[in-house]
Amino acid sequence: MEPDGDAAPPDSRPVGFRERMALVVYRLQTVSTLAYMGAASFIGIEMVALVIGFTTVLPIAIPFVVLILGGVYFTRRRLREAWARMRGGSRPEA
């Protein structure tokens, strides 16, 4: 069986350490952005401004604060859905 004539040939160049690290960094930046967006939707944009303003006091704590807020948001949402199912109702309104 012969390959199609218009198919692109596979890249024979090996992927180096720099390309792999770039992919990891891009994925981590995407997760970080989504965490900040989740925190903003949970606490409101005014509170996000306050949290980001807190970076001058203790900048190392900001990622942990955002992760905790995101975890609280998703846990609260799952608990509300589970509570509604236990009570026999439909999904709760957001």
C-alpha positions as CSV (number, residue, x, y, z in Angstrom):
1,M,0.0,0.0,0.0
2,E,1.5,3.3,-1.1
3,P,1.0,6.6,0.7
4,D,-1.1,9.3,-0.9
5,G,0.8,11.7,-3.1
6,D,-0.6,14.8,-1.4
7,A,0.0,13.7,2.2
8,A,2.7,15.6,4.0
9,P,5.8,13.5,4.8
10,P,6.5,12.9,8.5
11,D,8.9,15.3,10.2
12,S,12.1,13.3,10.5
13,R,13.8,16.0,12.7
14,P,13.9,14.8,16.3
15,V,12.1,17.0,18.8
16,G,14.7,18.6,21.1
17,F,14.7,19.5,24.7
18,R,13.9,23.2,23.9
19,E,10.8,22.4,21.9
20,R,9.5,20.0,24.6
21,M,10.1,22.6,27.3
22,A,8.3,25.3,25.2
23,L,5.3,23.0,24.9
24,V,5.2,22.4,28.7
25,V,5.5,26.2,29.3
26,Y,2.6,26.9,26.9
27,R,0.4,24.3,28.6
28,L,1.2,25.7,32.0
29,Q,0.4,29.2,30.9
30,T,-2.9,28.0,29.5
31,V,-3.8,26.4,32.8
32,S,-2.7,29.5,34.7
33,T,-4.9,31.7,32.5
34,L,-7.9,29.4,33.0
35,A,-7.4,29.4,36.8
36,Y,-7.3,33.2,36.8
37,M,-10.5,33.3,34.7
38,G,-12.2,30.8,37.0
39,A,-11.3,32.8,40.1
40,A,-12.5,36.0,38.4
41,S,-15.9,34.4,37.6
42,F,-16.1,33.2,41.2
43,I,-15.1,36.2,43.2
44,G,-15.8,39.0,40.7
45,I,-13.5,41.2,38.8
46,E,-13.2,43.8,41.7
47,M,-11.9,41.1,44.0
48,V,-9.5,39.8,41.4
49,A,-8.1,43.3,41.1
50,L,-7.6,43.2,44.9
51,V,-5.9,39.8,44.8
52,I,-3.6,41.0,42.0
53,G,-2.9,44.1,44.0
54,F,-1.9,41.9,46.9
55,T,1.1,40.7,44.8
56,T,3.2,43.6,46.2
57,V,2.8,42.2,49.7
58,L,3.3,38.4,49.2
59,P,3.7,37.6,45.5
60,I,4.5,33.9,46.0
61,A,1.1,33.3,47.5
62,I,-1.0,34.5,44.5
63,P,-0.9,31.2,42.5
64,F,-1.9,29.3,45.7
65,V,-4.8,31.8,46.4
66,V,-6.0,31.5,42.8
67,L,-5.8,27.7,43.0
68,I,-7.7,27.6,46.3
69,L,-10.4,29.9,44.9
70,G,-10.8,27.8,41.8
71,G,-11.0,24.7,43.8
72,V,-13.7,26.2,46.1
73,Y,-15.7,27.3,43.0
74,F,-15.6,23.8,41.4
75,T,-16.3,22.0,44.7
76,R,-19.2,24.3,45.5
77,R,-20.6,23.7,42.1
78,R,-20.3,19.9,42.4
79,L,-21.8,19.9,45.9
80,R,-24.8,21.9,44.7
81,E,-25.4,19.5,41.8
82,A,-25.1,16.5,44.1
83,W,-27.5,18.1,46.7
84,A,-30.1,18.8,43.9
85,R,-29.8,15.1,42.8
86,M,-30.3,13.8,46.3
87,R,-33.4,16.0,46.8
88,G,-34.8,14.6,43.6
89,G,-34.8,17.9,41.7
90,S,-33.2,18.8,38.4
91,R,-29.9,20.6,38.1
92,P,-29.7,23.7,40.2
93,E,-29.7,27.1,38.5
94,A,-26.3,28.7,38.3
